[in-house]
Amino acid sequence: MDQTFNAVEIEVGFHPSGYRIDKTASAMNRYTQWNIVPGRGWCDPKPVCFHSLPPKGWFKKDRFDWDEIHVLEGVPS
């Protein structure tokens, strides 16, 4: 099992319940909540504030490809 982190430790990462943190992205994409839909994957992002994010259980990523909104189910790119 991959190591999980607290939200305050994440520069770029995701939470399995449908959240992303990307502090390298534009302000609208910095903290987002996504719908996870079978067959469509992660879709329909909405900006949220940092305080609405789950505090624990985050996975770190190197980066997200914001040009590619449709993402493989359960594995944000």
ZIWO-V261379 format. One record per backbone hydrogen bond with DSSP energy under -1.0 kcal/mol. CO is the residue of the C=O (numbers start at 1). NH is the residue of the N-H. E is the energy in kcal/mol with one decimal. If there is no record, write none. Layout:
co:CO nh:NH e:E
co:CO nh:NH e:E
This chain:
co:5 nh:58 e:-2.7
co:6 nh:9 e:-1.8
co:7 nh:10 e:-1.5
co:11 nh:23 e:-3.0
co:12 nh:61 e:-3.0
co:13 nh:21 e:-2.7
co:14 nh:59 e:-2.7
co:15 nh:18 e:-2.2
co:15 nh:19 e:-1.3
co:18 nh:34 e:-3.9
co:19 nh:15 e:-2.7
co:20 nh:32 e:-2.2
co:21 nh:13 e:-2.8
co:22 nh:25 e:-1.6
co:26 nh:29 e:-1.3
co:30 nh:22 e:-3.0
co:31 nh:48 e:-2.5
co:32 nh:20 e:-2.4
co:33 nh:46 e:-2.1
co:35 nh:43 e:-2.6
co:37 nh:40 e:-2.1
co:37 nh:41 e:-2.6
co:41 nh:37 e:-2.5
co:43 nh:35 e:-2.6
co:46 nh:33 e:-2.7
co:49 nh:52 e:-1.6
co:50 nh:53 e:-1.7
co:55 nh:7 e:-2.3
co:58 nh:5 e:-2.3
co:59 nh:14 e:-2.0
co:64 nh:66 e:-1.0
co:65 nh:68 e:-1.5
co:72 nh:75 e:-2.0
